[in-house]
Amino acid sequence: MNLGFQELLLIFLVVLLLFGAKKLPELARGMGQAMREFRKAANEVENTVDEIKNPPEESKKEN
């Protein structure tokens, strides 16, 4: 789904009308934090799946 400039502008104007100019920075900050947390959780899940699929090799026992 690709949004063009006009669609993004319309969405921005609707958000501006709903929340007002003073709330926009707070909303943007909150969305940024949520996206960071989501990416962090997704990376953790991906790392866990990789570890399950490819367990680290045990050190070879010396004879």
C-alpha positions in Angstrom: 0.0 0.0 0.0 1.7 3.2 -1.2 0.4 6.5 0.0 0.9 9.5 -2.2 1.6 13.1 -1.2 -2.1 14.0 -1.4 -3.2 11.2 0.9 -0.5 11.9 3.4 -1.4 15.6 3.4 -5.1 14.7 3.9 -4.2 12.4 6.8 -2.1 15.1 8.4 -4.8 17.7 8.1 -7.4 15.4 9.7 -5.1 14.6 12.6 -4.3 18.3 13.0 -8.1 19.1 13.1 -8.8 16.3 15.6 -5.9 16.9 18.0 -4.8 20.5 17.5 -1.3 21.8 16.8 -0.2 21.6 20.5 -0.8 17.9 20.7 1.0 16.9 17.5 4.6 16.8 18.9 3.4 14.7 21.8 1.6 12.3 19.5 4.6 12.0 17.2 6.9 11.3 20.2 4.5 8.6 21.4 4.3 7.0 18.0 8.1 7.1 17.7 8.5 5.4 21.0 5.9 2.8 20.1 7.7 2.0 16.8 11.0 1.7 18.6 9.5 -0.8 21.1 7.9 -2.7 18.3 11.1 -3.0 16.3 13.0 -4.0 19.5 10.5 -6.8 20.2 10.5 -8.0 16.6 14.3 -8.2 16.6 14.2 -10.1 19.9 11.8 -12.6 18.4 13.9 -12.9 15.3 17.0 -13.5 17.3 15.3 -16.1 19.4 14.0 -18.0 16.3 17.5 -17.8 14.8 19.0 -19.3 18.0 16.4 -22.1 18.0 17.1 -22.9 14.3 20.8 -22.6 14.6 22.0 -23.4 18.1 25.5 -22.3 19.0 28.1 -25.1 18.6 29.2 -26.6 21.9 32.9 -26.4 22.5 34.7 -29.5 21.4 35.9 -31.7 24.2 39.6 -32.3 24.2 40.8 -35.9 24.5 
